[in-house]
């Protein structure tokens, strides 16, 4: 658990994660900026965590903006268990083929 995007980056320096859920509107460093930074630091898809955007922004174009920033997936809030389960299954498929 991280309180902001800067803490997310620090956590990734300490240990590897398979999946990172990034709130788009985090303080200090937002989720989109954090995703861009993670992509720069981990250019190899095999070692980069799967990035899932979490956002209350569910207007047309919001999903595309998240994906353009480097997110691998997108979930609108409030998060529903079936949607989270599906997103984690997509991440698992990417990791394990």
PyMOL commands that set and color helices and strands:
alter all, ss='L'
color gray80, all
select helices_A, chain A and resi 5-14+31-41+62-68+81-96
alter helices_A, ss='H'
color red, helices_A
select strands_A, chain A and resi 19-23+50-55+73-76
alter strands_A, ss='S'
color yellow, strands_A
deselect
rebuild
show_as cartoon
